[in-house]
């Protein structure tokens, strides 16, 4: 039986595997020794729906592929996310799972490239695809809540914020074109963090005054990078610049009050804080989602727009019960 060390493997979600689509990769599963995955299904033996159901019945949510097959898997995910809308075997939740993985991968590459034009182009394409799935009649917010990753990375945080923002925008009554713009703005909202020293962003302890002052520069840094572009709207730019402003004027970088804050920035603020509280951070473990909502509700009308926060609370309470 084939074995290897886990460093030569990457995990993939069982929920992204669809028998009707060509896959053709060796699949591995955890063995008795956690660092030595073993062959589950060779590339010449296609998966069936029965196989997938058996995995789910056993509580298996992750399989593994070899590191060398990562690019082929990403190609498969793109096909699943962008080209499978008419396949009856592919639900909106499966497409959302694939899209989430694609967005993280593309956004990470775009951020690493330090090319604003390429980043905006990628964010626009991904924002459009995300809005399309979110606006499908069969899509439910709980679908997205099950597929997002919560490791600590700027691109992961931005992916989650964008998808949360799209869900919230839909519930607030925005049309698909606006949801697309808001989702794209969410993907770009933390662009300024790429200019902040990684040692500060990943510091495991409490930031000192100087470090916190440096972090607080990221909305301005992101805005300066994007402000001269003609392919972004005012609302998207304000999501970048104002997502840390507070209704009571105690936010940053300007200290705006109430109606001086753009509506899309108010929306972004809610999902940005929720995502940050409920994901892994170098200095703490994730907070239970309902506990995060309780803390945020204490700041309704102070940090957050009451109507926007109440809408997000309604969405999330129907999705999570932890």
Buried (B, 14 or more C-beta within 10 A) or exposed (E): EEEBEBEEBBEBBBBBBBBEBEBEBBBBBBBEEEEBBBBBBEEEEEBEEEBBEEBEEEEBEEBBBBEEBBEBBBEBBBBBBBEBEEBEEBBBBBBBBBBBBBBBBBBBEBBEEEEBEEBBEBBBBBBBBBBBBBBBEEBBBBBBBBBBBEEBBBBBBBBBBBBBBBBBBBBBEBEBEBBBBBBBBBBBBBBBBBBBEEEBBEBEEEBEEEBEEBBBBBBBBBBBBBEEEEEBBEBBBBBBBBBBBBBBBEBBBBEBBEEEBBBBBBBBBBBBBBBBBBBBBEEEEBBEBBEBBEEBBEBBBEBBBEEBBBBBBEBBEEBBEE
